[in-house]
Amino acid sequence: MLEFLQGQEFDPKGRQVEFNGASNQTITGSTAFAYLKINNNAGITLANDISVSNDLDLANGSITTGTNMITVSGAITNATSTKYIVGKLARVFGTTGSKDFPIGKGWQLSSINNQLYCPHRKQHSCRRAV
């Protein structure tokens, strides 16, 4: 079991961090993950903004952001009608193409797929909140 304690730092060294459990877990503190896997049917709640510099895997459960934001630079995998983001999601991208925004509310997915055009190939972010 991993506990994030106030005043202590956690450095996953670029590895995947998995939140696995049977009751809701809260991520407290401004936290950056390289890879993040949610494997908790009761879900994860954010107490602060978090960022995922690579991939977010919604293997089991949803993430509730409240007034906070989750920023994902890589892919978001395994999103379904029961596994999505409830709240604010920012996607960072640097190429033309489509990006899914698997967001929902009240156990209902309202996925958005945006076709993005980056004429100068600069890094952009797009925000969508429910």
N, C-alpha and C positions, 0 to 999 in steps of 0.2 A: 504494500500500500504506500502510495506517495502522497505526502501532505505538503502543501505549499504553506509555509509559515511566514507570518508577517516579519519583514525585515531580512528575510533570507532570499538568496537568489537561486534560481534553477537554470542550469545550462544543459539542454539536451544534446549539445554537440552536433547539431544538424540531423539528429535521428528522429524517427517518428515517436510521438507521444500519444498514448492511447488512454482515453478515459473509459473505464470499464466498470460497470456496477449495476445494481438493481434499484437504487434510489437516486433521486436527482443530485447532481454534483454541481458546485458553483466554482467557477474560475475567478479568483480574486487577484487584483493587481494587473497592471498593464503588462501583458505577456506576449512574447513573440515565439512562434513555433515554426520550425522548418516544415514538418509534416505533422498533421493532426488527424487522429482517428477517433470518432465518437462511436462507442460500443456500449451504450447504456439506454435501454428502452424507456427509462424514466426521463432521460434528457439531461442536458447541460444548460446551466444558466450563467450568463456573464455578469460579473459585478463591475467590470471595466472593459475598455476596448481591448481586443486582441487582434493579432495579425498572424497569417499563415503564409510564409514566403514561397512554399511549394504547394503540395496538394492537401485538400481536406477530404477525408473519407467519412461519409455519413453511413457507416456500416449498420448501425442500429441506434435510433433515437434522433432527436432534433436538438437544435441550439436555440435558446431563447436569449435575445440580446437586451431586451428592455430598452433603455435609452442609450445603450452602448452600441458599438459597431464592431463587426468582424470584417476584416479585410483579407481577401484571398488572392494571391498572385498566380497560383497554379490552377489545376483542375479541381472541380468538385465532383466526387464520384459517389455512386450509390444513392442519390437522392430519389425519393419516391413520394407517394401520397402520405406516407407516415414518417418520412425522414427528410427534414428540410430546415431552413432557417426561419425562425419566428422573430422578425424585427429587421434591423438594419444590416445590409450586406453591401460591401464595396468590392468590386473586382478590379484588379490591376492587369493591364495587358499592353502589349507593344506591337501587335500585329493585327492585320485585317482578319476578320472572321466573325463567327458567332460565339456568343457567350451565354450560357444559361445562368439564370438567377433563381435558384430553387427556394423561393420564399413562400410562406403561407401563414395561416392564422387559424386557430381553433380546429386543429387536425384536418385542415384542408389546404392542399398544395395549390399555389397560384403561380406556377413556374412561368418565367418570362425568358424568352430567347431573343436577344438583340443582335442584329447584324451590325458589325462595327467596321468602320472605315478609318484607317490611320494614314493620312496622306504623307505625313512626315516621319512615320515610324517612331514617333516619340512615345514614351510610356504614358498611358492615360489611365484614369480610374473612372468608374461609373458607379453611381450609387442608386439603390432602390430600397425603399422601406415599406413595410406593411404595418 
